[in-house]
Amino acid sequence: ALPIYFVALDVLIDFPIQFEEMWSGKATRKSPDGEIYLVCIDHLIKLKEYSNRIQDQQDIYFLSRIKNGK
């Protein structure tokens, strides 16, 4: 049987960063099925600050620690 993966995605209707800027700063990871494009940590923090949900506030804290190597 094939493994089942669950991925949580946020869909933004309005966002503070232009797509071209996010695309040029993306991180690319390889998977057995191809490439995966990820938003860079600085843009992710900015997007979460813009949404400002409770979960986003917690994520910003942890993302900032990761970014600063703590």
VEXNU-804654 format. One record per residue: residue number from 1; residue in three letters; y, x, z of N, C-alpha, C in turn. Coordinates in pm, whole numbers, plus 50000, padded with zeros to 5 digits. Layout:
<gukes>
<guke num="NUM" residu="Ala" n_py="Y" n_px="X" n_pz="Z" ca_py="Y" ca_px="X" ca_pz="Z" c_py="Y" c_px="X" c_pz="Z"/>
...
</gukes>
This chain:
<gukes>
<guke num="1" residu="Ala" n_py="49882" n_px="50085" n_pz="50000" ca_py="50000" ca_px="50000" ca_pz="50000" c_py="50124" c_px="50089" c_pz="50000"/>
<guke num="2" residu="Leu" n_py="50225" n_px="50042" n_pz="49935" ca_py="50351" ca_px="50116" ca_pz="49929" c_py="50428" c_px="50097" c_pz="50059"/>
<guke num="3" residu="Pro" n_py="50498" n_px="50201" n_pz="50104" ca_py="50579" ca_px="50185" ca_pz="50226" c_py="50695" c_px="50091" c_pz="50200"/>
<guke num="4" residu="Ile" n_py="50739" n_px="50024" n_pz="50305" ca_py="50852" ca_px="49932" ca_pz="50296" c_py="50970" c_px="49997" c_pz="50368"/>
<guke num="5" residu="Tyr" n_py="51085" n_px="50002" n_pz="50302" ca_py="51205" ca_px="50060" ca_pz="50361" c_py="51310" c_px="49952" c_pz="50378"/>
<guke num="6" residu="Phe" n_py="51379" n_px="49954" n_pz="50489" ca_py="51488" ca_px="49863" ca_pz="50513" c_py="51616" c_px="49944" c_pz="50519"/>
<guke num="7" residu="Val" n_py="51716" n_px="49900" n_pz="50446" ca_py="51843" ca_px="49970" ca_pz="50441" c_py="51953" c_px="49869" c_pz="50470"/>
<guke num="8" residu="Ala" n_py="52042" n_px="49905" n_pz="50560" ca_py="52158" ca_px="49820" ca_pz="50588" c_py="52273" c_px="49866" c_pz="50501"/>
<guke num="9" residu="Leu" n_py="52334" n_px="49773" n_pz="50432" ca_py="52447" ca_px="49804" ca_pz="50345" c_py="52566" c_px="49719" c_pz="50385"/>
<guke num="10" residu="Asp" n_py="52683" n_px="49781" n_pz="50386" ca_py="52806" ca_px="49706" ca_pz="50404" c_py="52866" c_px="49686" c_pz="50266"/>
<guke num="11" residu="Val" n_py="52906" n_px="49565" n_pz="50237" ca_py="52971" ca_px="49534" ca_pz="50109" c_py="53118" c_px="49508" c_pz="50140"/>
<guke num="12" residu="Leu" n_py="53204" n_px="49587" n_pz="50078" ca_py="53348" ca_px="49575" ca_pz="50101" c_py="53414" c_px="49501" c_pz="49986"/>
<guke num="13" residu="Ile" n_py="53498" n_px="49408" n_pz="50020" ca_py="53574" ca_px="49335" ca_pz="49919" c_py="53711" c_px="49400" c_pz="49903"/>
<guke num="14" residu="Asp" n_py="53765" n_px="49449" n_pz="50012" ca_py="53894" ca_px="49517" ca_pz="50014" c_py="53874" c_px="49648" c_pz="50089"/>
<guke num="15" residu="Phe" n_py="53927" n_px="49756" n_pz="50037" ca_py="53904" ca_px="49884" ca_pz="50102" c_py="54025" c_px="49974" c_pz="50086"/>
<guke num="16" residu="Pro" n_py="54044" n_px="50068" n_pz="50182" ca_py="54164" ca_px="50151" ca_pz="50185" c_py="54157" c_px="50276" c_pz="50098"/>
<guke num="17" residu="Ile" n_py="54046" n_px="50299" n_pz="50032" ca_py="54028" ca_px="50421" ca_pz="49952" c_py="53992" c_px="50380" c_pz="49810"/>
<guke num="18" residu="Gln" n_py="54054" n_px="50443" n_pz="49714" ca_py="54022" ca_px="50415" ca_pz="49574" c_py="53880" c_px="50463" c_pz="49542"/>
<guke num="19" residu="Phe" n_py="53810" n_px="50388" n_pz="49458" ca_py="53672" ca_px="50422" ca_pz="49422" c_py="53662" c_px="50564" c_pz="49368"/>
<guke num="20" residu="Glu" n_py="53755" n_px="50603" n_pz="49282" ca_py="53750" ca_px="50735" ca_pz="49220" c_py="53755" c_px="50846" c_pz="49325"/>
<guke num="21" residu="Glu" n_py="53835" n_px="50825" n_pz="49430" ca_py="53843" ca_px="50924" ca_pz="49538" c_py="53711" c_px="50931" c_pz="49614"/>
<guke num="22" residu="Met" n_py="53653" n_px="50815" n_pz="49643" ca_py="53525" ca_px="50814" ca_pz="49714" c_py="53415" c_px="50877" c_pz="49628"/>
<guke num="23" residu="Trp" n_py="53415" n_px="50845" n_pz="49499" ca_py="53311" ca_px="50898" ca_pz="49409" c_py="53321" c_px="51050" c_pz="49399"/>
<guke num="24" residu="Ser" n_py="53442" n_px="51103" n_pz="49390" ca_py="53458" ca_px="51248" ca_pz="49377" c_py="53420" c_px="51322" c_pz="49505"/>
<guke num="25" residu="Gly" n_py="53425" n_px="51253" n_pz="49619" ca_py="53389" ca_px="51316" ca_pz="49746" c_py="53248" c_px="51287" c_pz="49793"/>
<guke num="26" residu="Lys" n_py="53171" n_px="51220" n_pz="49711" ca_py="53036" ca_px="51177" ca_pz="49753" c_py="52943" c_px="51295" c_pz="49780"/>
<guke num="27" residu="Ala" n_py="52844" n_px="51268" n_pz="49861" ca_py="52734" ca_px="51363" ca_pz="49883" c_py="52615" c_px="51312" c_pz="49803"/>
<guke num="28" residu="Thr" n_py="52541" n_px="51402" n_pz="49745" ca_py="52424" ca_px="51365" ca_pz="49666" c_py="52299" c_px="51419" c_pz="49734"/>
<guke num="29" residu="Arg" n_py="52201" n_px="51333" n_pz="49752" ca_py="52073" ca_px="51373" ca_pz="49811" c_py="51963" c_px="51339" c_pz="49711"/>
<guke num="30" residu="Lys" n_py="51861" n_px="51422" n_pz="49710" ca_py="51746" ca_px="51400" ca_pz="49622" c_py="51640" c_px="51320" c_pz="49696"/>
<guke num="31" residu="Ser" n_py="51576" n_px="51232" n_pz="49624" ca_py="51460" ca_px="51161" ca_pz="49678" c_py="51350" c_px="51170" c_pz="49572"/>
<guke num="32" residu="Pro" n_py="51229" n_px="51137" n_pz="49607" ca_py="51122" ca_px="51141" ca_pz="49508" c_py="51149" c_px="51049" c_pz="49388"/>
<guke num="33" residu="Asp" n_py="51232" n_px="50947" n_pz="49409" ca_py="51260" ca_px="50852" ca_pz="49302" c_py="51390" c_px="50879" c_pz="49227"/>
<guke num="34" residu="Gly" n_py="51465" n_px="50982" n_pz="49268" ca_py="51590" ca_px="51013" ca_pz="49200" c_py="51697" c_px="51057" c_pz="49299"/>
<guke num="35" residu="Glu" n_py="51821" n_px="51041" n_pz="49259" ca_py="51932" ca_px="51081" ca_pz="49344" c_py="51987" c_px="50963" c_pz="49422"/>
<guke num="36" residu="Ile" n_py="52038" n_px="50993" n_pz="49542" ca_py="52103" ca_px="50895" ca_pz="49627" c_py="52244" c_px="50945" c_pz="49651"/>
<guke num="37" residu="Tyr" n_py="52343" n_px="50859" n_pz="49630" ca_py="52482" ca_px="50896" ca_pz="49650" c_py="52531" c_px="50837" c_pz="49781"/>
<guke num="38" residu="Leu" n_py="52593" n_px="50921" n_pz="49863" ca_py="52641" ca_px="50880" ca_pz="49995" c_py="52790" c_px="50908" c_pz="50006"/>
<guke num="39" residu="Val" n_py="52861" n_px="50818" n_pz="50072" ca_py="53002" ca_px="50840" ca_pz="50097" c_py="53016" c_px="50957" c_pz="50195"/>
<guke num="40" residu="Cys" n_py="53118" n_px="51042" n_pz="50177" ca_py="53136" ca_px="51156" ca_pz="50267" c_py="53177" c_px="51106" c_pz="50406"/>
<guke num="41" residu="Ile" n_py="53156" n_px="51188" n_pz="50506" ca_py="53178" ca_px="51145" ca_pz="50645" c_py="53324" c_px="51108" c_pz="50670"/>
<guke num="42" residu="Asp" n_py="53419" n_px="51180" n_pz="50609" ca_py="53561" ca_px="51147" ca_pz="50629" c_py="53594" c_px="51009" c_pz="50574"/>
<guke num="43" residu="His" n_py="53541" n_px="50978" n_pz="50456" ca_py="53565" ca_px="50847" ca_pz="50398" c_py="53494" c_px="50738" c_pz="50478"/>
<guke num="44" residu="Leu" n_py="53375" n_px="50767" n_pz="50525" ca_py="53301" ca_px="50669" ca_pz="50604" c_py="53377" c_px="50635" c_pz="50732"/>
<guke num="45" residu="Ile" n_py="53431" n_px="50735" n_pz="50798" ca_py="53511" ca_px="50711" ca_pz="50918" c_py="53632" c_px="50626" c_pz="50884"/>
<guke num="46" residu="Lys" n_py="53700" n_px="50659" n_pz="50776" ca_py="53818" ca_px="50582" ca_pz="50735" c_py="53783" c_px="50436" c_pz="50704"/>
<guke num="47" residu="Leu" n_py="53670" n_px="50415" n_pz="50636" ca_py="53627" ca_px="50279" ca_pz="50605" c_py="53595" c_px="50201" c_pz="50733"/>
<guke num="48" residu="Lys" n_py="53531" n_px="50268" n_pz="50828" ca_py="53497" ca_px="50201" ca_pz="50953" c_py="53622" c_px="50173" c_pz="51036"/>
<guke num="49" residu="Glu" n_py="53721" n_px="50262" n_pz="51032" ca_py="53847" ca_px="50236" ca_pz="51100" c_py="53915" c_px="50114" c_pz="51040"/>
<guke num="50" residu="Tyr" n_py="53906" n_px="50100" n_pz="50910" ca_py="53967" ca_px="49987" ca_pz="50839" c_py="53900" c_px="49855" c_pz="50877"/>
<guke num="51" residu="Ser" n_py="53767" n_px="49855" n_pz="50887" ca_py="53694" ca_px="49733" ca_pz="50924" c_py="53714" c_px="49700" c_pz="51071"/>
<guke num="52" residu="Asn" n_py="53703" n_px="49802" n_pz="51155" ca_py="53733" ca_px="49795" ca_pz="51298" c_py="53654" c_px="49689" c_pz="51375"/>
<guke num="53" residu="Arg" n_py="53528" n_px="49669" n_pz="51337" ca_py="53440" ca_px="49583" ca_pz="51417" c_py="53393" c_px="49663" c_pz="51538"/>
<guke num="54" residu="Ile" n_py="53336" n_px="49597" n_pz="51636" ca_py="53287" ca_px="49667" ca_pz="51755" c_py="53185" c_px="49774" c_pz="51716"/>
<guke num="55" residu="Gln" n_py="53092" n_px="49739" n_pz="51628" ca_py="52992" ca_px="49836" ca_pz="51583" c_py="53058" c_px="49954" c_pz="51512"/>
<guke num="56" residu="Asp" n_py="53162" n_px="49926" n_pz="51434" ca_py="53233" ca_px="50033" ca_pz="51364" c_py="53298" c_px="50129" c_pz="51463"/>
<guke num="57" residu="Gln" n_py="53354" n_px="50076" n_pz="51571" ca_py="53418" ca_px="50160" ca_pz="51671" c_py="53316" c_px="50255" c_pz="51735"/>
<guke num="58" residu="Gln" n_py="53198" n_px="50204" n_pz="51760" ca_py="53091" ca_px="50289" ca_pz="51815" c_py="53048" c_px="50393" c_pz="51711"/>
<guke num="59" residu="Asp" n_py="53036" n_px="50351" n_pz="51586" ca_py="52997" ca_px="50444" ca_pz="51479" c_py="53100" c_px="50554" c_pz="51461"/>
<guke num="60" residu="Ile" n_py="53229" n_px="50519" n_pz="51469" ca_py="53336" ca_px="50618" ca_pz="51454" c_py="53322" c_px="50726" c_pz="51560"/>
<guke num="61" residu="Tyr" n_py="53294" n_px="50685" n_pz="51683" ca_py="53276" ca_px="50781" ca_pz="51792" c_py="53165" c_px="50881" c_pz="51757"/>
<guke num="62" residu="Phe" n_py="53049" n_px="50831" n_pz="51717" ca_py="52936" ca_px="50918" ca_pz="51688" c_py="52957" c_px="51000" c_pz="51560"/>
<guke num="63" residu="Leu" n_py="53016" n_px="50939" n_pz="51458" ca_py="53044" ca_px="51013" ca_pz="51335" c_py="53143" c_px="51126" c_pz="51360"/>
<guke num="64" residu="Ser" n_py="53242" n_px="51102" n_pz="51444" ca_py="53339" ca_px="51205" ca_pz="51478" c_py="53273" c_px="51321" c_pz="51552"/>
<guke num="65" residu="Arg" n_py="53180" n_px="51288" n_pz="51639" ca_py="53106" ca_px="51395" ca_pz="51711" c_py="53022" c_px="51476" c_pz="51613"/>
<guke num="66" residu="Ile" n_py="52956" n_px="51409" n_pz="51520" ca_py="52875" ca_px="51479" ca_pz="51420" c_py="52964" c_px="51568" c_pz="51336"/>
<guke num="67" residu="Lys" n_py="53078" n_px="51515" n_pz="51292" ca_py="53171" ca_px="51590" ca_pz="51208" c_py="53221" c_px="51716" c_pz="51280"/>
<guke num="68" residu="Asn" n_py="53245" n_px="51703" n_pz="51411" ca_py="53297" ca_px="51815" ca_pz="51488" c_py="53188" c_px="51902" c_pz="51549"/>
<guke num="69" residu="Gly" n_py="53062" n_px="51875" n_pz="51513" ca_py="52952" ca_px="51959" ca_pz="51559" c_py="52919" c_px="51946" c_pz="51706"/>
<guke num="70" residu="Lys" n_py="52942" n_px="51828" n_pz="51762" ca_py="52915" ca_px="51808" ca_pz="51905" c_py="52801" c_px="51712" c_pz="51926"/>
</gukes>
